[in-house]
Amino acid sequence: MSSVDMSVNIAGIRLKNPVMTASGTFGFGEEYGEYYDLNRLGAVVVKGLTLRPRKGNPPPRTCETPAGMLNSVGLQNPGVDFFLEKELPRLLDRGACVIANISGASVDEYCLMMEKLSKSGVAAVELNLSCPNVKEGGIAFGLKPDLVYEVTRRVKECGQKPVIVKLSPNVTDIVEIALAAAEGGGDAVSLINTLLAMDIDVWSRRPVLGNTYGGLSGPAVKPVALRMVHQVAGAVDIPVIGMGGILDWYDAVQFILAGAKAVAVGTANFVNPLAPVEIIEGIERYLVKQGFTSVEDMVGALV
Ligand SMILES: Cc1cc2nc3c(=O)[nH]c(=O)nc-3n(C[C@H](O)[C@H](O)[C@H](O)COP(=O)(O)O)c2cc1C
């Protein structure tokens, strides 16, 4: 029995530990469930859902970069109804705490999805206002404080589930966006999504990605993510979920010290499928060594 309290309260939900998966890097958990019990995670954040199924962007959709990767998946997913009917029951049967990540082409689409998800067993809904890989919706909502405020406020009115607003790093001032999310009634913010980026093949003289641009993730973005989490945590009263380049427990502890109450593991899942559980164990060892009695005591404990 552990001597430290690993649980955290995020958006009114008590998570058994502060480690979640980052949307889009864990599918619906099926493949990773072969490596460990999904109920060991604080939460499973599923692939970004849209109102209707989406085929996504033309290939190639991913490529490696120094210390990271680019993706332009373009929100390929089976749609919210399929998720509710087929994927969610399977995840809940495994005892997972499930957070649905949603993207809309309009505020009404976000609301329709929230209405559907409100009647389900998901613990919370994460609004993806920051996908750089789709033409409509997604990031278009995340770049302007008034739109972030409006979509958050409307979605809160449409359902009872706690709302986590996922922020884009592709802005000049992340703090004003986070404040707008909080003012709109967001129960938590999560950051960062990927940084808009590109790669070029000089022999074909073409962009490497079929979509030309994509999102950069992985260790390369960690210093940017840490800086933004630190700035946002110092400015808002709602919990912050930190992500961007977390590979191991050391990275995760950095985010918690910077002010994140929970963390999400993304690109690391592609390199080491056991990364999230190893991170949970590493955080626990760190707490014991440093004499903390709970994760919550460590949040923002930067001196
Ligand atoms: C292949 C891939 C697909 C992603 N799909 C989504 C998505 O559907 N919705 C979303 O909000 N974020 C999506 N993201 C962003 C991640 O959830 C995360 O915010 C970002 O990758 C930074 O974390 P990381 O460096 O640990 O990967 C995706 C990232 C990757 C690499």
The ligand as an SDF file (V2000), in Angstrom:
LIG
                    3D

 31 33  0  0  0  0  0  0  0  0999 V2000
   -0.7520   11.4190  -34.1940 C   0  0  0  0  0  0  0  0  0  0  0  0
   -1.3760   12.4620  -33.3040 C   0  0  0  0  0  0  0  0  0  0  0  0
   -2.7630   12.6610  -33.3240 C   0  0  0  0  0  0  0  0  0  0  0  0
   -3.3520   13.6260  -32.4900 C   0  0  0  0  0  0  0  0  0  0  0  0
   -4.7150   13.7860  -32.4950 N   0  0  0  0  0  0  0  0  0  0  0  0
   -5.2990   14.6630  -31.6390 C   0  0  0  0  0  0  0  0  0  0  0  0
   -6.7180   14.7620  -31.5510 C   0  0  0  0  0  0  0  0  0  0  0  0
   -7.4600   14.0360  -32.2260 O   0  0  0  0  0  0  0  0  0  0  0  0
   -7.2550   15.6870  -30.6910 N   0  0  0  0  0  0  0  0  0  0  0  0
   -6.4400   16.4840  -29.9010 C   0  0  0  0  0  0  0  0  0  0  0  0
   -6.9700   17.3010  -29.1280 O   0  0  0  0  0  0  0  0  0  0  0  0
   -5.0900   16.3880  -29.9440 N   0  0  0  0  0  0  0  0  0  0  0  0
   -4.5060   15.5020  -30.7870 C   0  0  0  0  0  0  0  0  0  0  0  0
   -3.1400   15.3810  -30.8070 N   0  0  0  0  0  0  0  0  0  0  0  0
   -2.3140   16.2250  -29.9120 C   0  0  0  0  0  0  0  0  0  0  0  0
   -1.9120   15.4700  -28.6400 C   0  0  0  0  0  0  0  0  0  0  0  0
   -3.0520   15.0850  -27.8890 O   0  0  0  0  0  0  0  0  0  0  0  0
   -0.9800   16.3370  -27.7470 C   0  0  0  0  0  0  0  0  0  0  0  0
   -1.6590   17.5190  -27.3920 O   0  0  0  0  0  0  0  0  0  0  0  0
    0.3160   16.7180  -28.4520 C   0  0  0  0  0  0  0  0  0  0  0  0
    0.7870   15.6730  -29.2840 O   0  0  0  0  0  0  0  0  0  0  0  0
    1.4360   17.1130  -27.4700 C   0  0  0  0  0  0  0  0  0  0  0  0
    1.7820   16.0380  -26.6080 O   0  0  0  0  0  0  0  0  0  0  0  0
    2.9940   14.9910  -26.9180 P   0  0  0  0  0  0  0  0  0  0  0  0
    4.2010   15.8250  -27.2810 O   0  0  0  0  0  0  0  0  0  0  0  0
    3.1600   14.2190  -25.6500 O   0  0  0  0  0  0  0  0  0  0  0  0
    2.5550   14.1380  -28.0630 O   0  0  0  0  0  0  0  0  0  0  0  0
   -2.5270   14.4220  -31.6390 C   0  0  0  0  0  0  0  0  0  0  0  0
   -1.1320   14.2090  -31.6140 C   0  0  0  0  0  0  0  0  0  0  0  0
   -0.5520   13.2420  -32.4210 C   0  0  0  0  0  0  0  0  0  0  0  0
    0.9410   13.0390  -32.3660 C   0  0  0  0  0  0  0  0  0  0  0  0
  1  2  1  0
  2  3  1  0
  2 30  2  0
  3  4  2  0
  4  5  1  0
  4 28  1  0
  5  6  2  0
  6  7  1  0
  6 13  1  0
  7  8  2  0
  7  9  1  0
  9 10  1  0
 10 11  2  0
 10 12  1  0
 12 13  2  0
 13 14  1  0
 14 15  1  0
 14 28  1  0
 15 16  1  0
 16 17  1  0
 16 18  1  0
 18 19  1  0
 18 20  1  0
 20 21  1  0
 20 22  1  0
 22 23  1  0
 23 24  1  0
 24 25  2  0
 24 26  1  0
 24 27  1  0
 28 29  2  0
 29 30  1  0
 30 31  1  0
M  END
$$$$
